[in-house]
Amino acid sequence: MDIVSLEAKPREMGVKAKDLLRSSLIPAVYYGRGVDNKSLQLDYQTFRKAYRTAGNNTVIELSVGGKEKFNVLVHDVDYHPVTDLITHIDFINVRMDEVINAKIPLVFIGTSLAVKDQGGTLMTHLNEIEVKCLPKDLIHNIEVSIDSLEDFHHSVFVRDVIFPDTLEVVSNPDDVVATVLAPRIEEEEPVAAELAEGEEGVEGAEGEEGAEGEKKEGGDDAPADK
């Protein structure tokens, strides 16, 4: 796959992260097995555009100060809790001759008859699948067809997803990737018989109360004992 290029500079000593961010620069760190950690700074918009293309599973050729170049992956991106702006980046070094683990995002394609014709709702249980491969064999995403979801009893499993031969799947093959949820059925109104039965019960109770009332009235009219 294509390698994305990105420029960075060594982070200026003594400059606080908040001051870098005010200058539209992002503080970053580069690290990995067998390499020296480096504190870096990058132009905000330049990184944002590169990250939009590369994501977390595309190799980036990171040029530091125009002198050194490293093959890296974006390992972590921190965001401000209020503004949602990027506040820090972790780059991890990758060796192109060593197998790595990565998570490949899923893109759902096709048409589910259970959704189209039966009013169901597509439920995605996984949005990425973990794989093992050489860095050069990483791909940006995996397409998952939902054509097989013809009714509410079908599911797409990890084992159903088609991967290139260069990727070894690490995720459990029996994990469910997608299903279709049946539309919610509104509860039916109580049947007329139940209503009628209830009304009869009320009428019967009223009749009994009336009879008891007549008995009491009759008792009041009876002649007094001599």
C-alpha positions in Angstrom: 0.0 0.0 0.0 1.0 3.6 -0.4 3.0 5.2 2.5 1.9 8.6 3.7 4.6 11.2 4.2 4.5 13.6 7.2 6.9 16.4 8.3 7.7 16.9 12.0 10.3 19.0 14.0 12.1 18.3 17.3 10.0 19.9 20.1 11.5 23.1 21.3 12.9 22.8 24.8 11.0 24.6 27.6 7.9 25.3 25.5 4.7 24.2 27.2 2.1 22.1 25.3 -0.5 24.7 25.7 1.7 27.3 24.0 2.4 24.9 21.1 -1.4 24.4 20.7 -2.0 28.1 20.7 0.4 28.3 17.8 -1.4 25.6 15.8 1.3 23.0 16.7 0.7 19.6 18.2 3.1 18.0 20.7 4.0 14.5 19.9 6.2 11.6 20.9 8.0 8.9 18.9 9.0 5.7 20.5 9.4 1.9 19.9 11.5 -1.1 20.6 15.1 -0.5 20.0 14.8 3.2 19.2 15.4 6.4 21.2 12.3 8.3 22.2 11.9 11.7 20.5 9.7 14.7 21.5 8.3 16.3 18.4 5.9 19.0 17.2 3.8 19.0 14.1 1.7 21.5 12.2 -1.9 21.0 13.2 -3.5 21.1 9.7 -0.7 19.1 8.1 -1.2 16.2 10.6 -5.0 16.4 10.4 -4.9 15.9 6.7 -2.4 13.0 6.8 -4.3 11.3 9.7 -7.5 11.5 7.7 -5.8 9.5 5.0 -3.7 7.1 7.1 -5.8 6.6 10.2 -4.2 4.2 12.7 -3.4 1.4 10.3 -1.4 2.9 7.5 2.4 3.3 7.6 3.5 6.9 7.8 7.0 8.0 6.7 7.8 10.5 9.4 10.5 13.0 8.5 12.0 14.8 11.5 13.7 18.1 10.9 14.4 17.1 7.3 17.3 14.8 8.4 15.8 11.6 9.8 13.0 9.4 8.4 11.1 6.8 10.4 8.4 4.4 9.4 5.7 4.8 12.1 2.0 4.2 12.9 -0.2 6.6 14.8 -0.6 4.7 18.1 -2.7 7.2 20.0 -4.3 10.6 19.5 -5.6 12.7 22.4 -8.4 15.1 22.0 -9.5 18.1 24.1 -12.7 17.0 26.1 -14.5 20.3 25.2 -13.2 21.5 21.9 -12.4 18.0 20.5 -9.2 19.4 19.0 -6.2 17.2 18.8 -3.9 17.8 21.8 -1.2 15.1 21.6 0.0 12.3 19.3 1.9 9.0 19.9 3.9 7.6 17.0 5.2 4.1 17.3 8.1 2.9 15.3 7.6 -0.1 12.9 10.1 -2.3 11.2 9.0 -3.2 7.7 10.4 -6.7 8.0 8.5 -7.6 11.3 4.9 -8.8 11.6 2.7 -6.4 13.6 -0.9 -6.6 14.9 -3.3 -4.0 13.7 -7.0 -3.3 13.7 -8.6 -2.8 10.3 -11.8 -0.7 10.2 -14.9 -2.3 8.5 -17.0 -0.7 5.8 -20.4 -2.2 5.2 -21.7 -2.6 1.7 -24.6 -4.2 -0.2 -28.3 -4.5 0.6 -30.0 -6.5 3.3 -33.5 -7.7 2.4 -34.3 -7.8 6.1 -33.7 -4.1 6.2 -35.1 -3.1 2.8 -38.2 -5.3 2.6 -39.0 -6.1 6.3 -38.3 -2.9 8.0 -35.4 -4.2 10.1 -32.5 -2.2 11.6 -28.9 -3.1 10.7 -26.9 -3.7 13.9 -23.1 -3.7 13.6 -21.5 -5.5 16.5 -17.9 -4.9 15.3 -16.4 -1.9 13.6 -12.9 -3.3 13.2 -11.2 -6.6 13.1 -7.7 -7.4 14.4 -5.2 -8.8 12.0 -1.5 -9.8 11.9 0.7 -8.9 8.9 3.8 -7.1 7.6 3.5 -3.3 7.7 3.6 -3.1 3.9 0.5 -5.3 3.7 -1.7 -3.1 5.9 -4.9 -1.9 4.2 -7.1 1.1 5.0 -10.3 -0.9 5.5 -12.2 -4.1 4.8 -15.5 -4.2 3.0 -18.2 -6.4 4.5 -21.2 -7.4 2.4 -24.6 -7.5 4.2 -26.4 -9.1 1.2 -26.6 -12.4 3.2 -28.8 -10.8 5.8 -32.1 -11.8 4.2 -34.1 -12.2 7.4 -33.8 -11.7 11.2 -32.2 -15.1 11.7 -29.1 -14.5 9.7 -25.8 -13.0 10.9 -22.4 -12.1 9.4 -19.5 -13.6 11.4 -15.8 -12.7 11.3 -15.3 -16.0 9.4 -17.6 -14.7 6.7 -15.5 -11.6 6.0 -13.1 -11.9 3.0 -9.5 -10.8 3.7 -6.5 -10.7 1.5 -4.1 -13.6 1.8 -1.5 -11.3 3.2 -3.5 -10.7 6.4 -3.9 -13.3 9.2 -7.1 -12.7 11.3 -6.5 -12.5 15.0 -10.1 -11.8 16.0 -12.4 -14.8 17.0 -13.9 -16.2 13.8 -17.2 -16.9 15.7 -17.6 -13.2 16.7 -20.7 -11.6 15.2 -20.0 -8.7 12.9 -23.6 -7.7 11.9 -27.2 -8.7 12.3 -30.6 -7.2 11.6 -33.0 -6.3 14.4 -36.7 -6.9 13.8 -39.0 -3.9 13.9 -40.6 -3.3 17.3 -44.3 -4.6 17.4 -46.7 -2.4 19.4 -48.7 -4.1 22.1 -52.2 -5.0 20.9 -55.2 -3.3 22.5 -57.1 -5.5 25.0 -59.7 -7.7 23.2 -63.3 -6.8 23.3 -64.1 -10.0 25.3 -61.9 -8.8 28.1 -63.5 -5.4 28.2 -67.0 -7.0 28.1 -66.1 -9.3 30.9 -64.8 -6.4 32.9 -68.1 -4.5 32.3 -70.1 -7.5 33.4 -68.2 -7.7 36.6 -69.0 -4.1 37.3 -72.6 -4.5 36.5 -72.9 -7.7 38.6 -71.3 -5.9 41.5 -73.8 -3.0 41.1 -76.7 -5.5 41.0 -75.5 -7.2 44.2 -75.2 -3.8 45.9 -78.7 -2.9 44.8 -80.1 -6.2 46.1 -78.4 -5.7 49.4 -79.9 -2.2 49.6 -83.4 -3.5 49.0 -83.0 -6.1 51.8 -82.0 -3.4 54.2 -84.9 -1.2 53.2 -87.3 -4.2 53.6 -85.9 -4.8 57.1 -86.6 -1.2 58.1 -90.3 -1.5 57.0 -91.0 -4.8 58.9 -93.4 -4.4 61.9 -91.8 -4.0 65.2 -91.8 -6.9 67.7 -94.6 -6.7 70.3 
